[in-house]
């Protein structure tokens, strides 16, 4: 399965390059299309951990985000 991440960056928050670095350090890969990044996972526990880490790492950056999960 894959989790897709779309970011909404605020000009009053962290820089775009800092946000890209955070996403890539988490294991997200850049994605061209309707989303900005994608990451593969296998278990519901892994998915939960990805979302928990994402939320924690973006806290305080003023970035809003959405995720979409697809089985492919």
PDB file with one MODEL, atoms N, CA, C and O in Angstrom:
MODEL        1
ATOM      1  N   UNK A   1       0.848  -1.168   0.000  1.00  0.00           N
ATOM      2  CA  UNK A   1       0.000   0.000   0.000  1.00  0.00           C
ATOM      3  C   UNK A   1       0.894   1.232   0.000  1.00  0.00           C
ATOM      4  O   UNK A   1       2.080   1.178   0.326  1.00  0.00           O
ATOM      5  N   UNK A   2       0.270   2.348  -0.382  1.00  0.00           N
ATOM      6  CA  UNK A   2       1.008   3.598  -0.447  1.00  0.00           C
ATOM      7  C   UNK A   2       0.242   4.695   0.260  1.00  0.00           C
ATOM      8  O   UNK A   2      -0.988   4.744   0.222  1.00  0.00           O
ATOM      9  N   UNK A   3       0.991   5.575   0.905  1.00  0.00           N
ATOM     10  CA  UNK A   3       0.412   6.775   1.497  1.00  0.00           C
ATOM     11  C   UNK A   3       0.965   7.963   0.711  1.00  0.00           C
ATOM     12  O   UNK A   3       2.174   8.120   0.537  1.00  0.00           O
ATOM     13  N   UNK A   4       0.036   8.787   0.247  1.00  0.00           N
ATOM     14  CA  UNK A   4       0.386   9.976  -0.530  1.00  0.00           C
ATOM     15  C   UNK A   4       0.234  11.200   0.361  1.00  0.00           C
ATOM     16  O   UNK A   4      -0.710  11.299   1.144  1.00  0.00           O
ATOM     17  N   UNK A   5       1.164  12.119   0.232  1.00  0.00           N
ATOM     18  CA  UNK A   5       1.201  13.309   1.078  1.00  0.00           C
ATOM     19  C   UNK A   5       1.112  14.562   0.217  1.00  0.00           C
ATOM     20  O   UNK A   5       1.859  14.718  -0.749  1.00  0.00           O
ATOM     21  N   UNK A   6       0.198  15.448   0.576  1.00  0.00           N
ATOM     22  CA  UNK A   6       0.078  16.742  -0.086  1.00  0.00           C
ATOM     23  C   UNK A   6       0.308  17.810   0.974  1.00  0.00           C
ATOM     24  O   UNK A   6      -0.318  17.793   2.034  1.00  0.00           O
ATOM     25  N   UNK A   7       1.209  18.735   0.679  1.00  0.00           N
ATOM     26  CA  UNK A   7       1.572  19.773   1.636  1.00  0.00           C
ATOM     27  C   UNK A   7       1.016  21.121   1.223  1.00  0.00           C
ATOM     28  O   UNK A   7       0.948  21.435   0.034  1.00  0.00           O
ATOM     29  N   UNK A   8       0.621  21.912   2.199  1.00  0.00           N
ATOM     30  CA  UNK A   8       0.185  23.280   2.010  1.00  0.00           C
ATOM     31  C   UNK A   8       1.096  24.129   2.886  1.00  0.00           C
ATOM     32  O   UNK A   8       0.948  24.178   4.107  1.00  0.00           O
ATOM     33  N   UNK A   9       2.028  24.785   2.239  1.00  0.00           N
ATOM     34  CA  UNK A   9       3.089  25.490   2.962  1.00  0.00           C
ATOM     35  C   UNK A   9       2.681  26.940   3.192  1.00  0.00           C
ATOM     36  O   UNK A   9       2.161  27.601   2.293  1.00  0.00           O
ATOM     37  N   UNK A  10       2.921  27.421   4.396  1.00  0.00           N
ATOM     38  CA  UNK A  10       2.582  28.772   4.822  1.00  0.00           C
ATOM     39  C   UNK A  10       3.829  29.646   4.727  1.00  0.00           C
ATOM     40  O   UNK A  10       4.893  29.255   5.208  1.00  0.00           O
ATOM     41  N   UNK A  11       3.714  30.808   4.119  1.00  0.00           N
ATOM     42  CA  UNK A  11       4.873  31.693   3.981  1.00  0.00           C
ATOM     43  C   UNK A  11       5.360  32.227   5.330  1.00  0.00           C
ATOM     44  O   UNK A  11       6.463  32.768   5.417  1.00  0.00           O
ATOM     45  N   UNK A  12       4.563  32.084   6.367  1.00  0.00           N
ATOM     46  CA  UNK A  12       4.964  32.513   7.706  1.00  0.00           C
ATOM     47  C   UNK A  12       5.636  31.392   8.504  1.00  0.00           C
ATOM     48  O   UNK A  12       6.049  31.598   9.646  1.00  0.00           O
ATOM     49  N   UNK A  13       5.743  30.215   7.902  1.00  0.00           N
ATOM     50  CA  UNK A  13       6.308  29.068   8.608  1.00  0.00           C
ATOM     51  C   UNK A  13       7.678  28.673   8.085  1.00  0.00           C
ATOM     52  O   UNK A  13       8.429  29.496   7.562  1.00  0.00           O
ATOM     53  N   UNK A  14       7.980  27.407   8.239  1.00  0.00           N
ATOM     54  CA  UNK A  14       9.272  26.850   7.815  1.00  0.00           C
ATOM     55  C   UNK A  14       9.437  26.981   6.305  1.00  0.00           C
ATOM     56  O   UNK A  14       8.460  27.043   5.559  1.00  0.00           O
ATOM     57  N   UNK A  15      10.697  27.022   5.872  1.00  0.00           N
ATOM     58  CA  UNK A  15      10.980  27.163   4.442  1.00  0.00           C
ATOM     59  C   UNK A  15      10.619  25.886   3.686  1.00  0.00           C
ATOM     60  O   UNK A  15      10.561  24.797   4.259  1.00  0.00           O
ATOM     61  N   UNK A  16      10.384  26.046   2.405  1.00  0.00           N
ATOM     62  CA  UNK A  16      10.042  24.912   1.550  1.00  0.00           C
ATOM     63  C   UNK A  16      11.146  23.863   1.592  1.00  0.00           C
ATOM     64  O   UNK A  16      10.863  22.669   1.685  1.00  0.00           O
ATOM     65  N   UNK A  17      12.398  24.298   1.524  1.00  0.00           N
ATOM     66  CA  UNK A  17      13.516  23.348   1.534  1.00  0.00           C
ATOM     67  C   UNK A  17      13.584  22.573   2.847  1.00  0.00           C
ATOM     68  O   UNK A  17      13.922  21.389   2.850  1.00  0.00           O
ATOM     69  N   UNK A  18      13.267  23.228   3.958  1.00  0.00           N
ATOM     70  CA  UNK A  18      13.245  22.527   5.253  1.00  0.00           C
ATOM     71  C   UNK A  18      12.143  21.473   5.278  1.00  0.00           C
ATOM     72  O   UNK A  18      12.346  20.380   5.806  1.00  0.00           O
ATOM     73  N   UNK A  19      10.996  21.786   4.720  1.00  0.00           N
ATOM     74  CA  UNK A  19       9.875  20.839   4.702  1.00  0.00           C
ATOM     75  C   UNK A  19      10.194  19.650   3.801  1.00  0.00           C
ATOM     76  O   UNK A  19       9.889  18.509   4.149  1.00  0.00           O
ATOM     77  N   UNK A  20      10.802  19.909   2.653  1.00  0.00           N
ATOM     78  CA  UNK A  20      11.209  18.812   1.770  1.00  0.00           C
ATOM     79  C   UNK A  20      12.192  17.907   2.485  1.00  0.00           C
ATOM     80  O   UNK A  20      12.090  16.684   2.387  1.00  0.00           O
ATOM     81  N   UNK A  21      13.133  18.482   3.195  1.00  0.00           N
ATOM     82  CA  UNK A  21      14.131  17.700   3.944  1.00  0.00           C
ATOM     83  C   UNK A  21      13.448  16.826   5.003  1.00  0.00           C
ATOM     84  O   UNK A  21      13.804  15.660   5.167  1.00  0.00           O
ATOM     85  N   UNK A  22      12.484  17.381   5.710  1.00  0.00           N
ATOM     86  CA  UNK A  22      11.753  16.613   6.725  1.00  0.00           C
ATOM     87  C   UNK A  22      11.055  15.418   6.085  1.00  0.00           C
ATOM     88  O   UNK A  22      11.152  14.298   6.588  1.00  0.00           O
ATOM     89  N   UNK A  23      10.357  15.651   4.984  1.00  0.00           N
ATOM     90  CA  UNK A  23       9.625  14.567   4.313  1.00  0.00           C
ATOM     91  C   UNK A  23      10.577  13.479   3.818  1.00  0.00           C
ATOM     92  O   UNK A  23      10.299  12.290   3.974  1.00  0.00           O
ATOM     93  N   UNK A  24      11.685  13.882   3.228  1.00  0.00           N
ATOM     94  CA  UNK A  24      12.634  12.894   2.712  1.00  0.00           C
ATOM     95  C   UNK A  24      13.325  12.135   3.835  1.00  0.00           C
ATOM     96  O   UNK A  24      13.589  10.941   3.692  1.00  0.00           O
ATOM     97  N   UNK A  25      13.626  12.798   4.952  1.00  0.00           N
ATOM     98  CA  UNK A  25      14.227  12.113   6.104  1.00  0.00           C
ATOM     99  C   UNK A  25      13.275  11.067   6.676  1.00  0.00           C
ATOM    100  O   UNK A  25      13.717  10.061   7.232  1.00  0.00           O
ATOM    101  N   UNK A  26      11.986  11.297   6.543  1.00  0.00           N
ATOM    102  CA  UNK A  26      10.996  10.327   7.014  1.00  0.00           C
ATOM    103  C   UNK A  26      10.872   9.133   6.078  1.00  0.00           C
ATOM    104  O   UNK A  26      10.327   8.096   6.457  1.00  0.00           O
ATOM    105  N   UNK A  27      11.380   9.279   4.853  1.00  0.00           N
ATOM    106  CA  UNK A  27      11.287   8.186   3.903  1.00  0.00           C
ATOM    107  C   UNK A  27      10.327   8.437   2.759  1.00  0.00           C
ATOM    108  O   UNK A  27      10.131   7.563   1.915  1.00  0.00           O
ATOM    109  N   UNK A  28       9.721   9.620   2.713  1.00  0.00           N
ATOM    110  CA  UNK A  28       8.845   9.972   1.605  1.00  0.00           C
ATOM    111  C   UNK A  28       9.685  10.271   0.374  1.00  0.00           C
ATOM    112  O   UNK A  28      10.773  10.838   0.477  1.00  0.00           O
ATOM    113  N   UNK A  29       9.178   9.889  -0.781  1.00  0.00           N
ATOM    114  CA  UNK A  29       9.839  10.165  -2.052  1.00  0.00           C
ATOM    115  C   UNK A  29       9.025  11.217  -2.800  1.00  0.00           C
ATOM    116  O   UNK A  29       7.795  11.194  -2.745  1.00  0.00           O
ATOM    117  N   UNK A  30       9.689  12.138  -3.496  1.00  0.00           N
ATOM    118  CA  UNK A  30       8.946  13.114  -4.297  1.00  0.00           C
ATOM    119  C   UNK A  30       8.035  12.416  -5.299  1.00  0.00           C
ATOM    120  O   UNK A  30       8.366  11.354  -5.825  1.00  0.00           O
ATOM    121  N   UNK A  31       6.889  13.025  -5.552  1.00  0.00           N
ATOM    122  CA  UNK A  31       5.893  12.433  -6.439  1.00  0.00           C
ATOM    123  C   UNK A  31       5.345  13.530  -7.339  1.00  0.00           C
ATOM    124  O   UNK A  31       5.022  14.617  -6.860  1.00  0.00           O
ATOM    125  N   UNK A  32       5.237  13.266  -8.609  1.00  0.00           N
ATOM    126  CA  UNK A  32       4.697  14.240  -9.554  1.00  0.00           C
ATOM    127  C   UNK A  32       3.240  13.885  -9.828  1.00  0.00           C
ATOM    128  O   UNK A  32       2.930  12.758 -10.214  1.00  0.00           O
ATOM    129  N   UNK A  33       2.371  14.827  -9.632  1.00  0.00           N
ATOM    130  CA  UNK A  33       0.948  14.580  -9.851  1.00  0.00           C
ATOM    131  C   UNK A  33       0.127  15.349  -8.841  1.00  0.00           C
ATOM    132  O   UNK A  33       0.464  16.483  -8.498  1.00  0.00           O
ATOM    133  N   UNK A  34      -0.934  14.751  -8.368  1.00  0.00           N
ATOM    134  CA  UNK A  34      -1.842  15.413  -7.430  1.00  0.00           C
ATOM    135  C   UNK A  34      -1.271  15.521  -6.026  1.00  0.00           C
ATOM    136  O   UNK A  34      -1.803  16.271  -5.208  1.00  0.00           O
ATOM    137  N   UNK A  35      -0.213  14.798  -5.727  1.00  0.00           N
ATOM    138  CA  UNK A  35       0.407  14.806  -4.399  1.00  0.00           C
ATOM    139  C   UNK A  35       1.858  15.223  -4.520  1.00  0.00           C
ATOM    140  O   UNK A  35       2.419  15.253  -5.615  1.00  0.00           O
ATOM    141  N   UNK A  36       2.459  15.544  -3.386  1.00  0.00           N
ATOM    142  CA  UNK A  36       3.850  15.998  -3.377  1.00  0.00           C
ATOM    143  C   UNK A  36       4.839  14.871  -3.077  1.00  0.00           C
ATOM    144  O   UNK A  36       5.961  14.872  -3.584  1.00  0.00           O
ATOM    145  N   UNK A  37       4.413  13.902  -2.243  1.00  0.00           N
ATOM    146  CA  UNK A  37       5.295  12.820  -1.825  1.00  0.00           C
ATOM    147  C   UNK A  37       4.508  11.516  -1.717  1.00  0.00           C
ATOM    148  O   UNK A  37       3.281  11.519  -1.617  1.00  0.00           O
ATOM    149  N   UNK A  38       5.237  10.405  -1.739  1.00  0.00           N
ATOM    150  CA  UNK A  38       4.633   9.083  -1.585  1.00  0.00           C
ATOM    151  C   UNK A  38       5.564   8.199  -0.749  1.00  0.00           C
ATOM    152  O   UNK A  38       6.784   8.360  -0.775  1.00  0.00           O
ATOM    153  N   UNK A  39       4.959   7.264  -0.009  1.00  0.00           N
ATOM    154  CA  UNK A  39       5.729   6.289   0.771  1.00  0.00           C
ATOM    155  C   UNK A  39       4.963   4.974   0.772  1.00  0.00           C
ATOM    156  O   UNK A  39       3.737   4.962   0.887  1.00  0.00           O
ATOM    157  N   UNK A  40       5.678   3.882   0.647  1.00  0.00           N
ATOM    158  CA  UNK A  40       5.062   2.558   0.712  1.00  0.00           C
ATOM    159  C   UNK A  40       5.076   2.041   2.146  1.00  0.00           C
ATOM    160  O   UNK A  40       5.974   2.351   2.929  1.00  0.00           O
ATOM    161  N   UNK A  41       4.055   1.242   2.472  1.00  0.00           N
ATOM    162  CA  UNK A  41       3.987   0.580   3.772  1.00  0.00           C
ATOM    163  C   UNK A  41       3.241  -0.730   3.604  1.00  0.00           C
ATOM    164  O   UNK A  41       2.584  -0.954   2.587  1.00  0.00           O
ATOM    165  N   UNK A  42       3.345  -1.601   4.611  1.00  0.00           N
ATOM    166  CA  UNK A  42       2.725  -2.923   4.488  1.00  0.00           C
ATOM    167  C   UNK A  42       1.669  -3.223   5.544  1.00  0.00           C
ATOM    168  O   UNK A  42       0.696  -3.920   5.254  1.00  0.00           O
ATOM    169  N   UNK A  43       1.836  -2.717   6.749  1.00  0.00           N
ATOM    170  CA  UNK A  43       0.921  -3.087   7.828  1.00  0.00           C
ATOM    171  C   UNK A  43       0.189  -1.861   8.378  1.00  0.00           C
ATOM    172  O   UNK A  43       0.669  -0.736   8.237  1.00  0.00           O
ATOM    173  N   UNK A  44      -0.969  -2.074   9.003  1.00  0.00           N
ATOM    174  CA  UNK A  44      -1.668  -0.960   9.639  1.00  0.00           C
ATOM    175  C   UNK A  44      -0.822  -0.287  10.726  1.00  0.00           C
ATOM    176  O   UNK A  44      -0.911   0.925  10.926  1.00  0.00           O
ATOM    177  N   UNK A  45      -0.014  -1.066  11.413  1.00  0.00           N
ATOM    178  CA  UNK A  45       0.853  -0.506  12.459  1.00  0.00           C
ATOM    179  C   UNK A  45       1.893   0.431  11.848  1.00  0.00           C
ATOM    180  O   UNK A  45       2.172   1.504  12.382  1.00  0.00           O
ATOM    181  N   UNK A  46       2.459   0.006  10.722  1.00  0.00           N
ATOM    182  CA  UNK A  46       3.441   0.832  10.020  1.00  0.00           C
ATOM    183  C   UNK A  46       2.784   2.136   9.551  1.00  0.00           C
ATOM    184  O   UNK A  46       3.379   3.208   9.658  1.00  0.00           O
ATOM    185  N   UNK A  47       1.584   2.040   9.043  1.00  0.00           N
ATOM    186  CA  UNK A  47       0.829   3.214   8.591  1.00  0.00           C
ATOM    187  C   UNK A  47       0.600   4.177   9.760  1.00  0.00           C
ATOM    188  O   UNK A  47       0.810   5.383   9.629  1.00  0.00           O
ATOM    189  N   UNK A  48       0.179   3.650  10.874  1.00  0.00           N
ATOM    190  CA  UNK A  48      -0.042   4.477  12.060  1.00  0.00           C
ATOM    191  C   UNK A  48       1.221   5.178  12.513  1.00  0.00           C
ATOM    192  O   UNK A  48       1.181   6.342  12.910  1.00  0.00           O
ATOM    193  N   UNK A  49       2.341   4.479  12.457  1.00  0.00           N
ATOM    194  CA  UNK A  49       3.613   5.069  12.861  1.00  0.00           C
ATOM    195  C   UNK A  49       4.033   6.177  11.893  1.00  0.00           C
ATOM    196  O   UNK A  49       4.555   7.208  12.318  1.00  0.00           O
ATOM    197  N   UNK A  50       3.808   5.970  10.606  1.00  0.00           N
ATOM    198  CA  UNK A  50       4.122   7.002   9.608  1.00  0.00           C
ATOM    199  C   UNK A  50       3.338   8.273   9.914  1.00  0.00           C
ATOM    200  O   UNK A  50       3.905   9.365   9.913  1.00  0.00           O
ATOM    201  N   UNK A  51       2.040   8.139  10.174  1.00  0.00           N
ATOM    202  CA  UNK A  51       1.202   9.310  10.446  1.00  0.00           C
ATOM    203  C   UNK A  51       1.595   9.998  11.741  1.00  0.00           C
ATOM    204  O   UNK A  51       1.599  11.227  11.818  1.00  0.00           O
ATOM    205  N   UNK A  52       1.923   9.220  12.749  1.00  0.00           N
ATOM    206  CA  UNK A  52       2.359   9.794  14.032  1.00  0.00           C
ATOM    207  C   UNK A  52       3.651  10.575  13.854  1.00  0.00           C
ATOM    208  O   UNK A  52       3.773  11.698  14.342  1.00  0.00           O
ATOM    209  N   UNK A  53       4.619   9.984  13.154  1.00  0.00           N
ATOM    210  CA  UNK A  53       5.901  10.656  12.918  1.00  0.00           C
ATOM    211  C   UNK A  53       5.718  11.916  12.078  1.00  0.00           C
ATOM    212  O   UNK A  53       6.318  12.953  12.364  1.00  0.00           O
ATOM    213  N   UNK A  54       4.893  11.823  11.049  1.00  0.00           N
ATOM    214  CA  UNK A  54       4.643  12.969  10.189  1.00  0.00           C
ATOM    215  C   UNK A  54       4.067  14.125  10.992  1.00  0.00           C
ATOM    216  O   UNK A  54       4.534  15.259  10.882  1.00  0.00           O
ATOM    217  N   UNK A  55       3.071  13.841  11.786  1.00  0.00           N
ATOM    218  CA  UNK A  55       2.435  14.884  12.587  1.00  0.00           C
ATOM    219  C   UNK A  55       3.441  15.516  13.551  1.00  0.00           C
ATOM    220  O   UNK A  55       3.489  16.738  13.690  1.00  0.00           O
ATOM    221  N   UNK A  56       4.236  14.687  14.210  1.00  0.00           N
ATOM    222  CA  UNK A  56       5.231  15.191  15.162  1.00  0.00           C
ATOM    223  C   UNK A  56       6.294  16.037  14.477  1.00  0.00           C
ATOM    224  O   UNK A  56       6.682  17.087  14.991  1.00  0.00           O
ATOM    225  N   UNK A  57       6.765  15.589  13.326  1.00  0.00           N
ATOM    226  CA  UNK A  57       7.850  16.298  12.647  1.00  0.00           C
ATOM    227  C   UNK A  57       7.390  17.616  12.033  1.00  0.00           C
ATOM    228  O   UNK A  57       8.191  18.542  11.906  1.00  0.00           O
ATOM    229  N   UNK A  58       6.122  17.723  11.650  1.00  0.00           N
ATOM    230  CA  UNK A  58       5.627  18.957  11.055  1.00  0.00           C
ATOM    231  C   UNK A  58       5.066  19.938  12.081  1.00  0.00           C
ATOM    232  O   UNK A  58       4.763  21.084  11.750  1.00  0.00           O
ATOM    233  N   UNK A  59       4.929  19.491  13.311  1.00  0.00           N
ATOM    234  CA  UNK A  59       4.391  20.356  14.362  1.00  0.00           C
ATOM    235  C   UNK A  59       5.275  21.597  14.514  1.00  0.00           C
ATOM    236  O   UNK A  59       6.497  21.492  14.625  1.00  0.00           O
ATOM    237  N   UNK A  60       4.651  22.748  14.518  1.00  0.00           N
ATOM    238  CA  UNK A  60       5.369  23.999  14.686  1.00  0.00           C
ATOM    239  C   UNK A  60       5.883  24.614  13.386  1.00  0.00           C
ATOM    240  O   UNK A  60       6.433  25.715  13.406  1.00  0.00           O
ATOM    241  N   UNK A  61       5.713  23.921  12.255  1.00  0.00           N
ATOM    242  CA  UNK A  61       6.210  24.439  10.978  1.00  0.00           C
ATOM    243  C   UNK A  61       5.176  25.284  10.258  1.00  0.00           C
ATOM    244  O   UNK A  61       5.500  25.934   9.264  1.00  0.00           O
ATOM    245  N   UNK A  62       3.941  25.291  10.735  1.00  0.00           N
ATOM    246  CA  UNK A  62       2.804  25.979  10.116  1.00  0.00           C
ATOM    247  C   UNK A  62       2.433  25.372   8.764  1.00  0.00           C
ATOM    248  O   UNK A  62       1.809  26.035   7.936  1.00  0.00           O
ATOM    249  N   UNK A  63       2.811  24.130   8.542  1.00  0.00           N
ATOM    250  CA  UNK A  63       2.452  23.417   7.323  1.00  0.00           C
ATOM    251  C   UNK A  63       1.164  22.643   7.572  1.00  0.00           C
ATOM    252  O   UNK A  63       1.028  21.961   8.588  1.00  0.00           O
ATOM    253  N   UNK A  64       0.231  22.751   6.653  1.00  0.00           N
ATOM    254  CA  UNK A  64      -0.961  21.913   6.689  1.00  0.00           C
ATOM    255  C   UNK A  64      -0.733  20.796   5.686  1.00  0.00           C
ATOM    256  O   UNK A  64      -0.003  20.967   4.710  1.00  0.00           O
ATOM    257  N   UNK A  65      -1.358  19.657   5.927  1.00  0.00           N
ATOM    258  CA  UNK A  65      -1.147  18.520   5.029  1.00  0.00           C
ATOM    259  C   UNK A  65      -2.378  17.649   4.971  1.00  0.00           C
ATOM    260  O   UNK A  65      -3.227  17.665   5.863  1.00  0.00           O
ATOM    261  N   UNK A  66      -2.451  16.887   3.895  1.00  0.00           N
ATOM    262  CA  UNK A  66      -3.462  15.851   3.768  1.00  0.00           C
ATOM    263  C   UNK A  66      -2.747  14.575   3.338  1.00  0.00           C
ATOM    264  O   UNK A  66      -1.701  14.617   2.690  1.00  0.00           O
ATOM    265  N   UNK A  67      -3.324  13.458   3.708  1.00  0.00           N
ATOM    266  CA  UNK A  67      -2.795  12.168   3.271  1.00  0.00           C
ATOM    267  C   UNK A  67      -3.921  11.384   2.599  1.00  0.00           C
ATOM    268  O   UNK A  67      -5.098  11.532   2.929  1.00  0.00           O
ATOM    269  N   UNK A  68      -3.522  10.563   1.665  1.00  0.00           N
ATOM    270  CA  UNK A  68      -4.438   9.659   0.992  1.00  0.00           C
ATOM    271  C   UNK A  68      -3.754   8.311   0.909  1.00  0.00           C
ATOM    272  O   UNK A  68      -2.570   8.229   0.582  1.00  0.00           O
ATOM    273  N   UNK A  69      -4.484   7.267   1.199  1.00  0.00           N
ATOM    274  CA  UNK A  69      -3.899   5.927   1.210  1.00  0.00           C
ATOM    275  C   UNK A  69      -4.564   5.088   0.146  1.00  0.00           C
ATOM    276  O   UNK A  69      -5.787   5.080   0.008  1.00  0.00           O
ATOM    277  N   UNK A  70      -3.725   4.368  -0.617  1.00  0.00           N
ATOM    278  CA  UNK A  70      -4.246   3.541  -1.703  1.00  0.00           C
ATOM    279  C   UNK A  70      -3.555   2.191  -1.710  1.00  0.00           C
ATOM    280  O   UNK A  70      -2.359   2.078  -1.445  1.00  0.00           O
ATOM    281  N   UNK A  71      -4.329   1.187  -2.015  1.00  0.00           N
ATOM    282  CA  UNK A  71      -3.785  -0.156  -2.200  1.00  0.00           C
ATOM    283  C   UNK A  71      -3.536  -0.314  -3.700  1.00  0.00           C
ATOM    284  O   UNK A  71      -4.460  -0.187  -4.503  1.00  0.00           O
ATOM    285  N   UNK A  72      -2.298  -0.589  -4.069  1.00  0.00           N
ATOM    286  CA  UNK A  72      -1.959  -0.688  -5.483  1.00  0.00           C
ATOM    287  C   UNK A  72      -1.228  -1.968  -5.764  1.00  0.00           C
ATOM    288  O   UNK A  72      -0.859  -2.230  -6.908  1.00  0.00           O
TER     289      UNK A  72
ENDMDL
END
